[in-house]
């Protein structure tokens, strides 16, 4: 009798955990109806975007110019996806890529871009 009660308790516990699982695995949905940009950080002070390789400063300037022309509600619906090229762990390039992504995130915050995603 005691083992049946334990089995029921275990099943109830697992069922409770399983019901929470979909909430934990849901992905954030981004509204890119005002546009989106993909930026890949190279780890050497350059980025790739729209098939071009440009200095980090150039993409920051382009994003500033683009976002200044947007209304506040458009900024909330504009998405920037940030990627980093694979780098050797603890290498100078990996450290630089991390710094560059952090810089881009700070700049996007200043620009009031509402949606940025680091992949």
C-alpha positions in Angstrom: 0.0 0.0 0.0 2.8 2.4 0.9 4.6 1.7 -2.5 1.4 2.5 -4.4 1.0 5.8 -2.5 4.6 6.7 -3.3 4.1 5.8 -6.9 1.0 8.1 -7.1 2.9 10.9 -5.4 5.8 10.5 -7.8 3.4 10.5 -10.8 1.6 13.6 -9.5 4.9 15.4 -9.0 6.1 14.5 -12.5 2.8 15.6 -14.0 3.1 19.0 -12.3 6.6 19.4 -13.6 5.5 18.4 -17.1 2.7 21.0 -17.1 5.3 23.7 -16.5 7.6 22.5 -19.2 5.9 24.3 -22.2 6.2 27.6 -20.5 9.9 27.1 -20.0 10.5 26.1 -23.6 8.5 28.8 -25.3 10.7 31.1 -27.5 10.3 34.8 -27.5 8.4 36.0 -30.6 9.9 39.1 -32.2 7.8 41.5 -34.2 10.0 42.6 -37.1 7.3 44.4 -38.9 9.4 47.6 -38.9 12.4 45.8 -40.3 15.3 43.7 -39.1 19.0 43.6 -39.5 21.4 40.7 -39.0 24.9 41.5 -37.8 27.7 38.9 -37.5 30.6 40.0 -35.3 33.9 38.8 -36.7 36.2 39.3 -33.6 38.6 41.6 -35.3 36.8 44.9 -35.2 34.7 44.2 -38.3 31.2 42.9 -38.8 29.3 41.3 -41.7 25.8 42.6 -42.5 23.8 42.4 -45.8 26.7 40.6 -47.5 29.2 43.2 -46.7 32.2 43.3 -44.3 32.5 46.7 -42.6 34.1 48.1 -39.5 32.1 48.0 -36.3 31.9 51.8 -36.3 30.3 51.8 -39.8 27.5 49.5 -38.8 26.9 51.6 -35.6 26.6 54.7 -37.8 24.3 52.9 -40.3 22.0 51.7 -37.5 22.0 55.2 -35.9 20.9 56.8 -39.2 18.3 54.2 -39.8 16.8 54.4 -36.3 16.8 58.2 -36.3 14.4 58.1 -39.2 12.0 55.8 -37.3 9.1 56.8 -35.1 9.0 55.5 -31.6 6.4 52.7 -32.4 8.6 51.6 -35.3 11.6 51.4 -33.0 9.7 49.0 -30.8 9.1 46.7 -33.9 12.6 46.9 -35.3 14.8 43.8 -34.6 18.6 43.4 -34.6 20.0 39.9 -34.6 23.6 39.7 -33.4 25.8 36.7 -34.1 29.4 36.0 -33.3 31.7 34.0 -35.6 33.1 30.9 -33.8 36.4 31.7 -32.1 38.9 29.7 -30.2 38.0 29.7 -26.5 39.9 32.3 -24.4 41.5 33.8 -27.6 42.0 37.4 -28.3 39.4 37.2 -31.1 36.8 35.7 -28.7 37.4 38.4 -26.2 37.1 41.1 -28.9 33.9 39.5 -30.3 32.4 39.6 -26.8 33.4 43.3 -26.4 32.0 44.2 -29.8 28.6 42.5 -29.1 28.4 44.3 -25.7 29.2 47.6 -27.5 26.5 46.9 -30.1 24.0 46.2 -27.4 24.8 49.4 -25.5 24.5 51.4 -28.8 21.2 49.7 -29.6 19.9 50.7 -26.1 20.9 54.3 -26.7 19.1 54.2 -30.1 16.0 52.9 -28.2 15.8 49.7 -30.4 13.3 47.6 -28.6 14.3 44.2 -29.8 17.8 42.8 -30.0 18.7 39.1 -30.0 22.1 37.6 -29.5 22.4 34.2 -31.1 
